Every structure is written in C-alpha cells, then in structure tokens.
Amino acid sequence: MQVLQMAQTECREQIAAIVARHLAGDYSDSLTRFSYINGAEDFLGFIHTPDYFGYTREFSLINRITPQISRRIRNNSQIIDLGPGDGQKAIRILTNLSGRISNYLALDISRQMLNVAQISQNRIQSVAKKYRLCDFSNMPKLRLAIRTGAERDRIFLLLGNTLTNEVNIGHFLQNFREIADETNGGKNYLLLGLELLSQDINQIVREYRSEENYILTFRPLEMLGINRQDGVIDISFNESLRRIEEQFIFTRPTTIIVNSHCINFSEGDRILLSVTCKPALNEIIGLVRSAGWNLESMEFEENQAILLLSSKEIF
C-alpha cells in the first residue's frame, strides 16, 4: 500500500508540473496517460460503450495478423504489452501464438489497470507472466523495465490507439526503437494498433463526446483537487495537427496547492487533457520508417489499422 501511495504521489507531482507548463504556453505533453491511474472502471466502461467501435475491430485485425507473426518469431519468444487494457487482446494473441511465447510482461502507469489485466489473464497457465508499474512514455524508466539478459525475439504490443495519445508520435517511435535494440540481442517486433484519419472525422469526435469519456479524462485534474464545476470540457479536431484535442477551459478563477506550492488558474486558462492523433496511412508509414522501423505487414478494417513492424534487419 505504501509503494502504491508513493507512486500516486509521484504522478500527482508530474501532473502538476505539466499543468504549470500548460499555463506557461508549453503544450508539449498532455495528461492522457494519467487518466488510468484511478480510472480503470471508467476506462472499461468507455471502451465497451456501443458507440466505440475500435475495441471489437482490433480483435478482428489481431486474428488476421497473428499468423504472420507466428511465421517470423522463434520459440521461447516474449510479449511486452505496453498498456494492456482489460488484458483480452493479449489473451487473443497468446492463444493465437500458442507454443511460441514463453514469457509475458505487462507495463502500465496504473496499478488498477494491471490488476484488471492480471485477473483476466490468470487462466493462461503456460506462459510466465509479470505485471509492472511503468510510465512507458518515460524512456529511461522504459529502458529499465524491458532490459533482459536473454537473447530472444520480442513482440511489443502498442494497441488500442495508445501510440496516438503521444503528443509527438515520431519522437516516441524513434526513442522506443533505440531502447528496444539496446536492451535485447534478439529480434524486436512492434504490433501497432491505431485509428486512421477517415473522411467523417466528426463521427470519431462524437465518440469522445460522452460522459464516460469526460469522467475518465478529467481524472488527472481531479487528483489535483480541481472540480468539473471550475470550467468546461471542450473537444475538437485540430486540422493542422490531425488530432482530437480535449481541453479543460476554466470559467472562474481557481487556486490549488500541490506540495505547498500554489497554482493559480484564471478564467480562460486551458489545460490539454488528452490528444488522440488521427494520422493518414501515408503519414503513419512515413513516421514509422523515419523512426527506423521496418514495415512487415498491415491489416485494415474501416478506419482501423494494425501494423507489424520490426526494428532490425532480417537476415
């Protein structure tokens, strides 16, 4: 319990630091990843709403691409799941790759989410499983979490639009590839799931305009003691950056205290709660190649895509 409290205190400090940068005009980071620390039930409620189609579409894509993974990896391979969600997608992958995977590692910033994944995956008995707290947007922490002494093939899972919550996708992909190659002597693969930009972006935006989503994305500010009544949530599509932006706009002056430091908000101040990038296909392919990843295979279903990438040359 003490370790968990320390982790939440550290996250609260990080949230306050990001908020302070927002007030100074620096929006190089958002609060997206902190929504899940105390919001496991809210997240599960959101992804299972009837209007959220990406969850079920990704299962279909997983079924179509895992045979291609099976043909590439060696026995005794490892899966490293970045943000396992409810754990069900990993179960499907482990089942489809039965006999090829001997080790599974789930990383998440939220202990609640890790517990959900672990409980759902308890029936998978043939694979050694570990669940670790890790903010995998923090590259030094990610490097420590995935360092391994065994030379093996590894499949990183970055599903459910997790990548598109990064403010700078290209920067994340490059740093991640470099760390993956540093920490393993075997072959590294990345299974990447995301929504692509579609003609009807308004339909996608409407999926995010729900109370289930608002409860989830407001969690980080709630951890600082800010109330929903202090402002309004605005969701719009930023055409130039091709991303959905969710902002909290203060409608009245508000003051909070974090570790004896006061943070003052004025009417009209904006906090970037979350971003969800919606790249076009050619854009995401350009980003992954510029970051040093090889595109092995792709599968599509409507505006949903899953890409299989590799980070080292195949001989």
C-alpha positions in Angstrom: 0.0 0.0 0.0 2.8 2.4 0.8 4.5 1.8 -2.5 1.2 2.4 -4.3 0.7 5.7 -2.4 4.2 6.8 -3.3 3.5 6.1 -7.0 0.3 8.1 -6.9 2.1 11.0 -5.1 4.8 11.0 -7.8 2.1 11.0 -10.6 0.3 13.9 -8.9 3.6 15.9 -8.9 4.1 15.1 -12.6 0.5 16.2 -13.4 1.1 19.5 -11.5 4.3 20.1 -13.4 2.6 19.5 -16.8 -0.3 21.8 -15.8 2.2 24.5 -14.8 3.8 24.2 -18.3 0.4 24.5 -20.0 -0.2 27.8 -18.1 3.1 29.0 -19.5 2.1 28.1 -23.0 4.0 24.8 -23.3 1.7 22.1 -24.6 4.5 19.5 -25.4 2.8 17.0 -23.1 -0.8 16.1 -22.2 -2.4 14.4 -19.2 -3.7 11.4 -21.2 -1.7 8.7 -19.6 -2.6 9.8 -16.0 -6.4 9.2 -16.6 -6.0 5.5 -15.9 -4.3 5.7 -12.5 -7.6 5.7 -10.6 -9.9 5.2 -13.7 -9.8 1.5 -14.6 -13.6 1.1 -14.3 -14.2 4.3 -16.2 -11.9 3.2 -19.0 -13.5 -0.2 -19.3 -16.9 1.5 -19.4 -15.8 3.8 -22.2 -14.3 1.1 -24.5 -17.3 -1.1 -24.1 -19.9 1.6 -25.0 -21.9 0.8 -28.1 -20.6 3.9 -30.0 -16.9 2.9 -29.5 -16.1 0.6 -32.4 -12.3 0.4 -32.3 -12.3 -2.2 -29.5 -14.0 -5.0 -31.4 -12.4 -4.1 -34.8 -9.0 -4.6 -33.3 -9.8 -8.1 -32.3 -10.6 -8.9 -35.9 -7.3 -7.4 -37.1 -5.4 -9.3 -34.4 -6.8 -12.6 -35.7 -5.7 -11.7 -39.3 -2.1 -10.6 -38.5 -1.0 -13.1 -35.8 -0.4 -15.9 -38.3 2.2 -13.6 -39.9 3.8 -13.0 -36.6 4.0 -16.8 -35.9 5.9 -17.3 -39.2 8.5 -14.8 -38.1 9.3 -15.4 -34.5 11.3 -18.2 -32.9 10.2 -20.4 -30.0 10.6 -19.0 -26.5 9.7 -15.5 -27.6 8.4 -12.8 -25.3 5.5 -10.4 -25.4 5.8 -7.0 -23.8 2.5 -5.3 -23.5 2.5 -1.5 -23.2 -0.8 -0.6 -21.7 -2.6 -4.0 -21.5 -6.1 -2.5 -21.0 -8.5 -5.2 -19.9 -6.0 -7.9 -21.0 -8.3 -9.5 -23.5 -6.3 -8.6 -26.6 -3.2 -10.1 -25.2 -5.1 -13.3 -24.4 -6.2 -13.5 -28.0 -2.6 -13.0 -29.2 -1.2 -15.5 -26.7 -3.8 -18.0 -27.8 -3.1 -17.5 -31.5 0.6 -17.8 -30.9 0.3 -20.8 -28.6 3.6 -22.7 -28.1 5.7 -19.8 -29.4 5.5 -17.5 -26.4 7.1 -18.4 -23.1 7.1 -15.0 -21.3 4.7 -12.1 -21.0 5.4 -8.7 -19.4 2.7 -6.0 -19.0 3.6 -2.4 -18.3 1.2 0.3 -17.2 1.2 3.5 -15.3 -1.9 2.3 -13.4 -1.9 -0.4 -10.8 -5.7 -0.7 -11.2 -5.3 -1.5 -15.0 -2.5 -4.0 -14.3 -4.8 -5.8 -11.8 -7.6 -5.9 -14.3 -5.3 -7.4 -16.9 -3.8 -9.9 -14.5 -7.2 -11.2 -13.2 -8.4 -11.7 -16.8 -5.2 -13.5 -17.8 -5.0 -15.9 -14.9 -6.4 -18.7 -17.0 -3.3 -18.6 -19.3 -1.1 -21.1 -17.4 1.5 -22.0 -20.0 3.2 -18.6 -20.1 5.3 -16.9 -17.3 3.6 -13.6 -16.6 4.8 -10.4 -14.9 3.0 -7.1 -14.3 5.0 -3.9 -13.5 4.2 -0.3 -12.9 5.9 1.8 -15.5 5.2 5.1 -17.3 6.4 3.9 -20.7 6.3 7.5 -22.0 9.3 8.0 -19.8 12.1 6.5 -21.8 14.7 6.0 -19.0 12.1 4.1 -17.0 11.0 2.0 -20.0 14.7 1.1 -20.7 15.0 -0.3 -17.1 11.7 -2.2 -17.3 12.4 -4.0 -20.6 16.1 -4.8 -20.1 16.6 -8.5 -20.4 19.6 -10.8 -20.2 18.1 -13.4 -22.5 18.6 -13.1 -26.3 15.1 -13.8 -27.6 12.6 -12.4 -30.1 10.2 -9.9 -28.5 6.8 -8.6 -29.7 5.9 -5.3 -28.2 2.1 -4.6 -28.1 1.0 -1.0 -28.5 -2.7 -1.4 -29.2 -5.9 0.4 -28.7 -4.7 3.8 -30.0 -2.1 4.0 -27.2 0.5 5.5 -29.6 -1.8 8.2 -30.9 -2.1 9.6 -27.4 1.5 10.7 -27.7 1.9 14.4 -28.5 5.0 13.6 -30.7 4.5 10.2 -32.3 7.7 10.3 -34.4 9.8 11.1 -31.4 8.3 8.3 -29.3 8.8 5.7 -32.1 12.4 6.6 -32.6 13.4 6.6 -29.0 11.4 3.4 -28.4 13.2 1.6 -31.2 16.6 2.7 -30.0 15.8 1.5 -26.5 14.4 -1.8 -27.7 17.5 -2.6 -29.7 19.8 -1.6 -26.8 18.1 -3.9 -24.4 17.9 -7.1 -26.4 20.1 -9.2 -28.7 17.2 -10.9 -30.5 14.7 -9.6 -33.0 12.3 -6.9 -31.9 8.8 -6.5 -33.4 6.1 -3.9 -32.7 2.4 -4.7 -33.2 0.9 -1.3 -33.5 -2.9 -0.6 -33.5 -4.4 2.7 -34.3 -7.3 4.6 -36.0 -6.5 6.3 -39.2 -7.9 9.6 -40.4 -11.3 9.0 -42.1 -13.5 11.1 -44.2 -16.0 11.5 -41.4 -13.8 12.9 -38.6 -16.9 14.3 -37.0 -18.2 10.8 -36.3 -15.0 9.9 -34.5 -15.1 13.2 -32.5 -18.7 12.3 -31.4 -17.5 9.0 -29.9 -15.4 11.1 -27.5 -18.3 13.4 -26.5 -19.7 11.2 -23.8 -19.9 11.4 -20.1 -18.0 8.1 -19.8 -15.0 9.8 -21.6 -15.3 13.0 -19.6 -15.1 11.2 -16.3 -12.0 9.4 -17.5 -10.1 12.2 -19.0 -10.8 14.6 -16.1 -9.3 12.2 -13.5 -5.8 13.9 -13.6 -7.2 17.3 -12.7 -9.4 15.7 -10.1 -6.3 14.3 -8.5 -5.1 17.9 -8.0 -8.4 18.9 -6.3 -9.9 20.7 -9.3 -13.7 20.4 -9.8 -15.6 19.9 -13.0 -17.6 23.0 -12.0 -14.5 25.1 -12.3 -14.7 25.0 -16.1 -16.0 23.2 -19.2 -14.6 20.4 -21.3 -14.1 21.2 -25.0 -13.4 18.5 -27.7 -12.4 19.5 -31.2 -10.4 18.3 -34.1 -7.2 20.2 -34.8 -6.9 20.1 -38.6 -3.3 21.2 -38.8 -2.1 18.6 -36.3 -4.6 16.0 -37.3 -5.6 15.1 -33.8 -8.6 15.3 -31.5 -7.8 17.6 -28.6 -9.7 17.6 -25.3 -9.2 20.6 -23.2 -10.5 21.9 -19.9 -11.2 25.6 -20.0 -11.5 27.4 -16.7 -14.6 29.6 -16.4 -13.7 31.0 -13.0 -10.5 31.8 -11.0 -9.3 28.7 -9.1 -6.4 28.0 -6.8 -4.9 24.7 -5.8 -2.0 23.7 -3.6 0.4 20.9 -4.5 3.3 20.2 -2.1 2.9 23.7 -0.5 3.1 25.3 -4.0 0.1 27.4 -5.2 -1.1 27.1 -8.8 -3.5 29.8 -9.8 -5.9 29.5 -12.7 -7.6 32.4 -14.4 -10.8 32.4 -16.4 -10.0 31.2 -19.9 -6.9 29.2 -19.0 -6.7 25.9 -20.9 -5.3 22.6 -19.8 -4.7 19.9 -22.5 -6.4 16.8 -21.0 -5.7 14.5 -23.9 -4.8 14.2 -27.5 -5.7 11.5 -29.9 -3.9 11.7 -33.2 -5.7 10.6 -36.4 -2.9 10.2 -39.0 -3.5 9.3 -42.6 -2.0 6.0 -43.8 0.9 7.6 -45.7 1.7 9.8 -42.8 2.0 6.9 -40.2 4.0 4.8 -42.7 6.4 7.8 -43.1 6.7 8.2 -39.4 7.5 4.6 -38.6 10.1 4.4 -41.4 11.7 7.7 -40.4 12.0 6.3 -36.9 13.9 3.3 -38.2 11.2 0.7 -38.1 10.7 -1.7 -41.0 7.1 -2.3 -42.1 6.5 -6.0 -42.2 2.7 -6.2 -42.7 -0.6 -4.3 -42.4 -4.2 -5.2 -42.0 -7.3 -2.8 -42.2 -10.9 -2.7 -41.2 -12.7 0.5 -42.0 -10.7 3.3 -40.3 -8.8 0.8 -38.0 -5.4 -0.5 -38.8 -2.8 -2.8 -37.3 0.8 -2.7 -38.4 3.6 -5.2 -37.8 6.9 -3.6 -37.5 10.5 -4.8 -37.0 13.5 -2.9 -35.7 16.5 -4.8 -37.0 17.3 -6.1 -40.5 16.1 -9.6 -41.1 18.9 -11.9 -42.5 
